């Protein structure tokens, strides 16, 4: 039996959870059909480590930005800082950036300022923006729409688990929604319904590992191989075979993350 080829569009291979195990983790991913991964740098001080992982492994690419929950602790980043990263051939996206009012609402203004900087870098480089959004649907929809009116850019709503209104706003702008292990949780039917109502050509897959492992690994460490488990749930959600869903989401990834195609 041929294993469908899929992509983990968002993971964190530099996190301590994977220390000393990366070769085995990547081997397991490939055995599960996950031939490409994008590992995300959330603090620029960690960039050398993240870049080294991408350099050392075929099929591993990287993106970088300042995570919204970290803006208060990190040195401010400039558009030029982010644009300079695009010189590396395996650098494929800007972020993750965004808004998180669940844990860090007190830094909302700084998060918004940082998000605008990342958007401008995405606009100028032509690389996709990678958005984290939690408990900030209204501001997120407004900012993405306002900024897009100033000049187009491409974007993925990473680990999408927000409401239908933000999904519609993002899709109306031509953006993508990424399906993580959250979509595979038994109680996530409302979220699966949002995905099912979206165009198939706007859906990506990811793990956000080491977080958010899908069943039957929920509560344990997630890893890129488990993208295959979310793909099965995604296929059921869209009424497709796993092979067809894998092919569609891989084509979507290639369209958005052109450098990793």
C-alpha positions as CSV (number, residue, x, y, z in Angstrom):
1,X,0.0,0.0,0.0
2,X,1.3,3.4,-1.0
3,X,1.3,6.0,1.9
4,X,-0.1,9.4,0.9
5,X,2.5,12.2,0.8
6,X,1.6,15.1,3.2
7,X,3.2,18.2,4.6
8,X,3.4,19.4,8.2
9,X,3.2,23.1,7.6
10,X,3.9,24.1,11.2
11,X,6.0,22.5,13.9
12,X,8.6,23.5,16.4
13,X,11.5,21.1,16.0
14,X,13.9,23.3,18.1
15,X,11.8,22.9,21.2
16,X,13.4,21.1,24.1
17,X,10.8,18.3,23.9
18,X,12.6,16.9,20.8
19,X,16.2,17.4,22.1
20,X,18.5,14.5,21.1
21,X,15.7,12.8,19.1
22,X,15.4,14.8,15.9
23,X,16.8,12.1,13.5
24,X,14.3,9.6,14.8
25,X,11.4,12.1,14.8
26,X,12.1,13.0,11.2
27,X,12.5,9.3,10.2
28,X,9.1,8.6,11.8
29,X,7.6,11.5,9.9
30,X,8.9,10.2,6.6
31,X,7.6,6.7,7.3
32,X,4.2,8.2,7.9
33,X,4.3,10.0,4.6
34,X,5.3,13.5,6.0
35,X,8.1,14.3,3.6
36,X,8.3,18.0,4.3
37,X,8.0,20.1,7.5
38,X,8.2,23.8,8.3
39,X,9.8,24.4,11.6
40,X,8.8,27.8,13.1
41,X,11.1,30.1,15.1
42,X,9.1,32.1,17.6
43,X,11.9,34.2,19.1
44,X,14.6,35.6,16.8
45,X,17.3,34.8,19.4
46,X,16.6,31.1,18.6
47,X,17.1,31.6,14.9
48,X,20.6,30.0,14.6
49,X,19.2,26.8,16.2
50,X,16.1,26.7,14.0
51,X,18.1,27.4,10.8
52,X,20.7,24.7,11.7
53,X,17.9,22.1,11.9
54,X,16.6,23.1,8.4
55,X,20.1,23.1,7.0
56,X,20.8,19.6,8.4
57,X,17.7,17.8,7.2
58,X,16.3,17.4,3.7
59,X,12.6,18.4,3.5
60,X,12.8,20.6,6.5
61,X,12.2,24.3,5.9
62,X,11.9,27.2,8.4
63,X,10.0,30.4,9.1
64,X,10.6,33.1,11.8
65,X,9.0,35.9,13.6
66,X,8.0,37.1,17.1
67,X,5.2,35.1,18.7
68,X,2.5,37.5,20.0
69,X,2.8,36.1,23.5
70,X,6.5,37.0,23.5
71,X,6.4,40.6,22.1
72,X,6.9,42.1,25.6
73,X,10.0,40.1,26.3
74,X,11.7,40.3,22.9
75,X,13.7,43.1,21.3
76,X,11.5,44.9,18.7
77,X,11.9,43.5,15.2
78,X,12.0,45.7,12.1
79,X,10.7,45.0,8.6
80,X,14.3,45.0,7.5
81,X,15.3,42.4,10.1
82,X,12.6,40.0,8.7
83,X,13.3,40.8,5.1
84,X,17.0,39.9,5.6
85,X,16.0,36.4,6.6
86,X,14.6,35.8,3.2
87,X,18.1,35.5,1.8
88,X,18.3,32.0,3.1
89,X,16.9,29.5,0.5
90,X,15.1,27.4,3.1
91,X,13.4,30.4,4.7
92,X,9.8,30.1,3.5
93,X,7.5,32.3,5.7
94,X,7.1,35.3,8.0
95,X,5.9,34.4,11.5
96,X,4.4,33.2,13.5
97,X,2.9,36.5,14.4
98,X,-0.6,37.5,15.4
99,X,-2.7,38.3,18.4
100,X,-3.2,36.4,21.6
101,X,-5.6,38.0,24.1
102,X,-6.2,34.7,26.0
103,X,-3.0,34.9,28.0
104,X,-1.4,38.2,27.1
105,X,-4.2,40.8,26.5
106,X,-2.2,43.4,28.4
107,X,0.2,43.6,25.5
108,X,-2.5,44.0,22.9
109,X,-1.2,47.2,21.5
110,X,2.4,45.9,21.2
111,X,1.1,42.8,19.5
112,X,-0.8,44.8,17.0
113,X,2.3,46.9,16.2
114,X,4.4,43.8,15.8
115,X,1.7,42.2,13.5
116,X,1.8,45.2,11.2
117,X,5.6,44.9,10.9
118,X,5.3,41.2,10.0
119,X,2.6,42.0,7.5
120,X,4.8,44.6,5.8
121,X,7.7,42.1,5.6
122,X,5.3,39.5,4.1
123,X,4.1,42.1,1.6
124,X,7.6,43.1,0.5
125,X,9.2,39.6,0.4
126,X,6.2,37.9,-1.2
127,X,6.5,35.2,1.5
128,X,3.4,34.0,3.3
129,X,2.4,35.4,6.7
130,X,1.9,32.8,9.4
131,X,-0.8,33.9,11.8
132,X,-1.5,32.8,15.4
133,X,-4.9,34.1,16.7
134,X,-6.5,33.3,20.0
135,X,-9.4,35.2,21.7
136,X,-8.9,38.1,19.3
137,X,-11.2,37.3,16.4
138,X,-12.6,40.7,16.0
139,X,-9.3,42.6,16.0
140,X,-7.7,40.0,13.9
141,X,-10.3,40.1,11.2
142,X,-10.3,43.9,11.2
143,X,-6.5,44.2,11.0
144,X,-6.0,41.6,8.3
145,X,-8.7,43.2,6.2
146,X,-7.4,46.8,6.7
147,X,-3.8,45.8,6.0
148,X,-4.8,43.8,2.9
149,X,-6.5,46.9,1.5
150,X,-3.2,48.7,1.8
151,X,-1.4,46.1,-0.3
152,X,-2.0,42.4,-0.9
153,X,-0.1,39.6,0.9
154,X,-0.6,35.9,1.3
155,X,-1.3,34.3,4.7
156,X,-2.2,31.1,6.6
157,X,-4.3,31.1,9.7
158,X,-2.1,28.5,11.6
159,X,-3.8,26.0,13.8
160,X,-7.2,27.5,13.0
161,X,-9.5,27.1,16.0
162,X,-11.4,30.5,15.9
163,X,-15.0,31.3,15.0
164,X,-16.8,31.2,11.7
165,X,-16.6,35.0,11.2
166,X,-12.8,35.0,11.3
167,X,-12.7,32.0,9.0
168,X,-14.9,33.9,6.5
169,X,-12.8,37.1,6.8
170,X,-9.6,35.2,6.1
171,X,-11.1,33.1,3.2
172,X,-12.6,36.3,1.7
173,X,-9.0,37.7,1.5
174,X,-7.8,34.6,-0.3
175,X,-6.0,33.2,2.8
176,X,-5.7,29.6,4.0
177,X,-6.9,27.8,7.1
178,X,-4.6,25.2,8.7
179,X,-6.0,22.1,10.3
180,X,-4.2,20.9,13.5
181,X,-4.9,18.1,16.0
182,X,-7.6,20.3,17.6
183,X,-9.8,19.5,14.5
184,X,-9.5,15.8,15.4
185,X,-10.7,16.2,19.0
186,X,-14.1,14.5,19.5
187,X,-15.6,17.8,20.8
188,X,-14.4,19.8,17.8
189,X,-17.5,19.2,15.6
190,X,-18.2,23.0,15.3
191,X,-14.6,23.5,14.1
192,X,-14.8,20.6,11.6
193,X,-18.0,22.2,10.3
194,X,-16.1,25.5,9.7
195,X,-13.4,23.6,7.8
196,X,-16.0,21.6,5.8
197,X,-17.7,24.9,4.6
198,X,-14.3,26.2,3.4
199,X,-13.0,25.7,-0.2
200,X,-10.8,22.6,-0.3
201,X,-8.1,24.5,-2.1
202,X,-7.5,26.7,1.0
203,X,-6.8,24.0,3.6
204,X,-3.4,23.1,5.0
205,X,-2.3,20.4,7.5
206,X,0.0,20.9,10.5
207,X,0.8,19.5,13.9
208,X,2.0,22.6,15.9
209,X,4.1,19.9,17.6
210,X,5.1,19.3,20.3
211,X,1.6,20.6,21.2
212,X,-1.9,19.5,20.4
213,X,-1.4,15.8,19.6
214,X,-4.5,14.3,17.8
215,X,-6.2,11.2,19.2
216,X,-5.1,8.6,20.1
217,X,-2.1,10.6,21.4
218,X,-4.0,13.5,22.9
219,X,-2.2,14.8,26.1
220,X,1.1,13.4,25.0
221,X,3.9,14.9,23.0
222,X,2.9,15.6,19.4
223,X,5.3,15.1,16.5
224,X,5.2,15.6,12.7
225,X,4.4,12.0,12.0
226,X,1.0,12.6,13.6
227,X,0.0,14.9,10.7
228,X,-1.2,11.7,9.1
229,X,-3.8,11.2,11.9
230,X,-5.2,14.7,11.3
231,X,-5.2,14.1,7.6
232,X,-7.6,11.1,8.1
233,X,-10.0,13.3,10.1
234,X,-9.7,16.0,7.4
235,X,-10.5,13.5,4.7
236,X,-13.6,12.4,6.6
237,X,-14.6,16.1,7.1
238,X,-14.5,16.7,3.4
239,X,-15.9,13.4,2.4
240,X,-12.8,12.4,0.5
241,X,-10.3,9.5,0.5
242,X,-7.2,10.2,2.5
243,X,-5.2,10.0,-0.8
244,X,-7.3,12.8,-2.4
245,X,-7.2,14.9,0.7
246,X,-3.5,14.5,1.1
247,X,-3.0,15.4,-2.6
248,X,-5.2,18.5,-2.3
249,X,-3.5,19.9,0.9
250,X,-0.1,19.2,-0.5
251,X,-0.9,21.1,-3.6
252,X,-2.2,24.0,-1.4
253,X,1.0,24.0,0.5
254,X,3.0,24.2,-2.7
255,X,0.9,27.1,-3.9
256,X,1.3,29.1,-0.7
257,X,4.8,28.1,0.3
258,X,6.3,28.3,-3.2
259,X,9.9,28.2,-1.9
260,X,9.3,24.8,-0.4
261,X,7.5,23.3,-3.4
